[in-house]
Amino acid sequence: MKVISKNKFFLLMLALAMPLMARSTEDYQLLLKKTIELYPEFEDALPNTSLSNSITSFVPVITNKDVLGISAIPQSPLDNKDIARLKEMVIYNTTRLLEPNSLPIIFEMLTKSIAAQDSMQIGFWTACLSNNIANYSDLSNLAEINYLAEYIPALAPDLKNSEGTPISMRGSASASFADVFKHDLMDELYQKNNASFKPQIITKQAEYMTTFLLQRPVSILKNSQLHANKLAQNLQRAALTEDKTTYNGKLAVLKSSSASIQTTASILRTAVEFAKNKIKYTSPSSKAITELASKHSQAIAPELSLYLKEAIEKQSKEGNIGILIEPLSTKQGSLLGNQTLVLASQISSALIKRKVEYSLLNLESILRSHFPSAKQMPVLIIPCVKLSARSGWYLQSELNKRINEYKEQGGRIMWVSSHSVNFLNELSRNLQSATSLSNISLDNSEEIMVHKVLNASGEESYIDMLRSPAQFNKTLPVGYTVKDNENITPLMSLKFDDELVTIAAINNDKTAAYINPLILYPAAVDTQVEALIPARFEQSIEDAFMSSLRLLMDPNAL
């Protein structure tokens, strides 16, 4: 076993703690420049010198990279009255300015600053508006693109296609809007795509403007998912076939970003109209906005995801196994993590292959309406790569409440996750941090041990690991291992040197099973692929996973 140095380990753990950066500063800046190019008349409100200051000073600050308190924003043009108004709207930091529910207050402040002819404030609120809208057209936020453009290219050694030939996706494409313009033809295509566009006055009615601001992000996100699908298919085709062109992928990035540029330009045009005609606009209260937003879904339909297309088409309405999924939403982050869709795709593919009936459960829907009963659905699989609070702690606490009620009815849980929770009974009390696994650098002696309880032969079996857990850190935290306990049966373990670490186990009373996803996530072990989407298990891993599931389904198996 090779061990990473302390300095490298510190940097590795720091990278784990940092949120994944969405768009680059260069992307945000170029998007605002392109927006003003589509609406040159805005120079009357924001002169070129003030626009330049907005692009260089405010655009880099209003991002998720470094969260700043509102009063700590460098060169801030906001006075105490402005800060107090933001506090009324429960906006205390720069990240909150990127939430869709913050668009009404951004529009209010922008309109007031245009009426007051305050170029510094106009520049600030224009940057807030542009960056906020830009997030919904960022393809790198989508699971398909993060997986194919970030995760797969980072793997070494490369995957192999169905013929055994190594494939590499390194440098094959980028989801960056700025990178697209480095291609000779893209600027010409961008101009052609936007040639007939003119910013429109969206409305002259304040109430309708609020509705537009709260609903438009979902429309942009839906459009982005459709373009992400085209980019993902382009990346997959370039990796697995002789067609190495990335032209269509670049076009998908360009078109998705154009949607946010055009929307931002029209909102600016409307703000100017409100200010010029002294149309008063005041954002509804934070509570009122939450109520208004709740009337309209902030998530897009799950079937739009390439990962879930097959899973949705082949699910059963009466499946006795449930797979919990979380649709892509305009809200910052997700409760279970966007990359959960990869695991859901793998799990459903395995069930389809084995002709096991299952149903997909939409997290957003079941928490609002009906959670399945244990009698109706005795086993619930929950893939989760990033358990993070969203909408305060409401979603997480509500999910815990519903799952505990489900368990009290006799329901059994398979928790496929890098995180610990309190609803796994004995397992929850025996999960321990697996950060030590990040120190492993493969020297060809590491294996996944499949315990004999999962094998028909009654003997242990071994699967060679191709990649170390450290390679998964950007996408998948190393999570937890399971301590030895007489009330827990190990299912799978990592074996290196003389050490055996349990990373999948089941309670002896069959109430719950835990599986660390680093052994399930694609390419943990050597594999040949015919397709990258939908995701598939490596065969031996699939066998072990299905055997683990059978133990949960059959209470008398142990």
Sequence and secondary structure as in RCSB ss.txt:
>XXXX:A:sequence
MKVISKNKFFLLMLALAMPLMARSTEDYQLLLKKTIELYPEFEDALPNTSLSNSITSFVPVITNKDVLGISAIPQ
SPLDNKDIARLKEMVIYNTTRLLEPNSLPIIFEMLTKSIAAQDSMQIGFWTACLSNNIANYSDLSNLAEINYLAE
YIPALAPDLKNSEGTPISMRGSASASFADVFKHDLMDELYQKNNASFKPQIITKQAEYMTTFLLQRPVSILKNSQ
LHANKLAQNLQRAALTEDKTTYNGKLAVLKSSSASIQTTASILRTAVEFAKNKIKYTSPSSKAITELASKHSQAI
APELSLYLKEAIEKQSKEGNIGILIEPLSTKQGSLLGNQTLVLASQISSALIKRKVEYSLLNLESILRSHFPSAK
QMPVLIIPCVKLSARSGWYLQSELNKRINEYKEQGGRIMWVSSHSVNFLNELSRNLQSATSLSNISLDNSEEIMV
HKVLNASGEESYIDMLRSPAQFNKTLPVGYTVKDNENITPLMSLKFDDELVTIAAINNDKTAAYINPLILYPAAV
DTQVEALIPARFEQSIEDAFMSSLRLLMDPNAL
>XXXX:A:secstr
 EE  HHHHHHHHHHHHS    S HHHHHHHHHHHHHH GGGGGTS HHHHHHIIIIITTTSSSSS  BGGG TT
    HHHHHHHHHTT  BTTGGGSGGGHHHHHHHHHHHHHTT HHHHHHHHHHHHHHHHGGG GGGSHHHIIIII
IHHH SS  EETTS B   TTS    HHHHTTSTTHHHHHHHHHTT       S HHHHHHHHHHHHHHHHHHHH
HHHHHHHHHHHHHHHSS    HHHHHHHHHHHHHHHHHHHHHHHHHHHHHHTT       HHHHHHHHHTS SB 
 GGGSHHHHHHHHT  TT SEEEEE   BSSSS SS TTHHHHHHHHHHHHHHTT   EEEEHHHHHHS    TT
T SEEEEEES     TTTHHHHHHHHHHHHHHHTT EEEEEESS  S STTTGGGEEE GGGGGEE  S  EEEE
 GGG TTSS EEEEBSS GGGGTTTS   EEE   TTEEEEEEEEETTEEEEEEEEETTSSEEEE GGGTSTTSB
  EES SSS    HHHHHHHHHHHHHHH TT  
